[in-house]
Amino acid sequence: LLEGREVSLYETLNYTVLDPSGLLGTPLAVVTTTVLAFVIFGAALFTLGGGKLFLDLAIALMKNIQGGTGKSSILASSLFGSISGSAVGNVVTTGIVTIPLMKRSGYSAKEAGAIEAVASTGGQLMPPIMGSAAFIMADIISVPYQNIVKAALVPGILFYFTLFLQVHFRATRKEIKNYEKADIPSIKDTLRQYWPFIIPIVLLLYLLFSSNLLAPKTAIIASGACILAAIFTPVKPNIKKILEIIDTTGAGMMSILPAVAIAGLIIGILSITGLGFNFGMGVVEQSGGNLAILLILTALAALILGMGLPTTAVYILMASLVAPALVQAGIDEIPAHLFVLYFGVLSMITPPICFASIAAASIAKSDFIETGVESMKLGISGFFVPFVFVTQPELLSLNITDISYWVNVTGVLIAFLFLAGVIEGQIFNPLGWGNRVILTLLIIALLFTQRNLMWNLPIIITSTAMILWLFKQKQKN
């Protein structure tokens, strides 16, 4: 099944190094141009104090909400991760502050680490500035980056919507304390000192989505804007800070470049020997033509290949090995590539080699396997979202003028609300096993009737009635 044609050493070296499908191919080109520019922007923003703006605002906004420590971690990490594109870097940057706060408020060490790990990992899936893999995806399938962002918006919202609900339900069940007054920064002081950093972020988004400039140029311009903005903040830009930005950029690139380069070599070998084609066809054959089995095999392949590799490298391999098989099976290109990206990203929280969970566990001082298992539980929506948008690609269209689109989105949101409740055993009150079974059946019904309005609408009404009944039960208690 995995046999490839015999190739001479000279031909192999020539092809794997010089051919566009090899070492010096598209992935490395994108990393050394587009990704480098955005790493510079992230390094400039965080080194000069923009990260403090995100973190302080997230804490202050969640100060009076039960479980606010966990929710501020989600908010801050989603903002950080969307720009940094590195799950581990995100955990290390925000987790140093958020994890101790969560532990003090009542979350266990493994829970605090897991919340941070999942929230940081999801940043690579959340528009507007996703991880470096999104830029490579746009180049591989030859579509504008804006199209990738548009398609990734609803799945990203579903991911964080479910995570937020799970953390809320858990905080309610465990009666997690709110922030202590000493831990709450002043929104007024934070904005007064660091508001100029809003300008480069807005400028980046404007140039990225409303101008004809190439993505690397927009990031470089925004990086310059960060340096200018810092002049009006307590962290004044100087030679030491500029060198720190360069150092941070170099460290960030060294975590990406070698893996992408090796991935390029692997892709070159897969191409010249025909092994890549055989692998894709093998997956299709093993599925027996069944789309569900094909998707499950693809997901498992991405999770296994993702162990120990950066997300970008995993996506490059999966885009070459399996994504074409999904497209051949009739799945549109963007959903197919987003599917493998999701599971490549989720390998960061999937034991036994789960880099984001390991980094969070080291800060939380918890067992990394237990933290990884807890991360999978809190990130459960990430394992379901890709199956939803692959089987229902219309959810990615953002067709906001179509009533049926909003009906479908409503049904999916209710399904993921119930998913969070079933996993945590709590919505308004603790859920018994009977209620969990009913909610599970409603989840299945909501997701499997998406394309049939005649069936989907009555089930949405039934589900809404179930929510109201659960709420009334809370009032009785």
Protein Blocks (a to p, Z undefined) as FASTA:
>chain_A
ZZccdddfklmmmmmmmpmklmmlmklmmmmmmmmmmmmmmmmmmmnopmmmmmmmmmmm
mmmgghklmmmmmmmmmmmmmmnopaklmmmmmmmmmmmmmmmnopafklmmmmmmmmmm
mmmmmcfbdcfklmmmmmmnopafklmmmmmmmmmmmmmmmmmmmmmmmmmmnopacddf
klpccfklmmmmmmmmmmmmmmmmmmmmmccbdfklmmmmmmmmmmmmmmmpmbdcdfkl
mmmmmmmmmmmmmmmmmmmmmmmmmmmmmmmnommmmmmmmmmmmnnopaklmmmmmmmm
mmmmmgopafklmmmmmmmmmmmmmmmnopafklmmmmmmmmmmmmmmgcfbdfklmmmm
mmnopafklmmmmmmmmmmmmmmmmmmmmmmmmlmnopakbmklmmmmmmmmmmmmmmmm
mmnopakbccdfklmmmmmmmmmmmmmmmmmmklmmmmmmmmmmmmmmmmmmmmmZZ
